[in-house]
Amino acid sequence: MRVIAVMNQKGGVGKTTTTMNLAHALARMKKKVLAIDLDPQAHLTAGLGELTHLQSGVDEVLIDGQSIESVVHQTREYLDLLPAGEHLGEMEHSTEGGAQRGYKLDKAIHEQVTDKDFILIDCPPSSGILGMNALLAANEILIPVSGDFFALQGLSRLITIFKHLEKSLNKDIRKWVVLTRFHERRKLAQEVREKIISYFPNNVLSTHIRETVALAESPGFGQSIFEYQSGSNGAKDYQALAEDMINENIFH
């Protein structure tokens, strides 16, 4: 079972968009997927059209010790969602559980989830206890990076943090980078891509996600890009990204 934390502390890079559409793309390939909304803003929950289920979710698993089965929802064929829950933000301020607070999600996943091919975790932008729960539960990290000036600096910082974490935990975490909001014709985007690939040659996935209006619009309708505009570049790119993740295709 592949547990993938989708993470970047920089906003506007398409973190939730990537989690949602990659999850549905994998499900369309008949992979059994669980998407976990670990961001108190609950954008993944809303984007999948599940705001009516916002009252309870992963917050009850982490704070109250409820089972995942009791709060999970099937949103699409082969795709289940563990919503954020209205009290998820309280987790950042709770001291209950002491040093083991960071392992609550990891414990719940590995003790209770046995029937999934992929678990995708939409992480909060902050690096608090929720982010730590995601990192400790994951065996892979997917980092969406936009093709702009600050992308490389932020990515370098993230990779360094992950390497320190791997060393302290004695744990190997596979790191993937996907370029999002990509403008093929913009010179800056091409330069950023080349620099990222030169620094991280074994981490950048083959598919780049092109900037499209449909990707920005679809969450507002509670739909993935495949439901909102199945023939769009965004749909084609995220389906290709799913194939990259399955086959571990890096950019050459």
Secondary structure, DSSP 8 states (H G I E B T S, - for coil): -EEEEE--SSSSS-HHHHHHHHHHHHHHTT--EEEEE--TT-HHHHHTT-GGGTTSSHHHHHHS---STTT-EEEETTEEEE---TTGGGGGT--TTGGGGGGHHHHHHHHH--S-SEEEEE--SS-SHHHHHHHHH-SEEEEEEESSTTHHHHHHHHHHHHHHHHHHHT---EEEEEEESB-TT-HHHHHHHHHHHHH-TTTBBS---B--HHHHHGGGGT--HHHH-TTSHHHHHHHHHHHHHHHT-B--
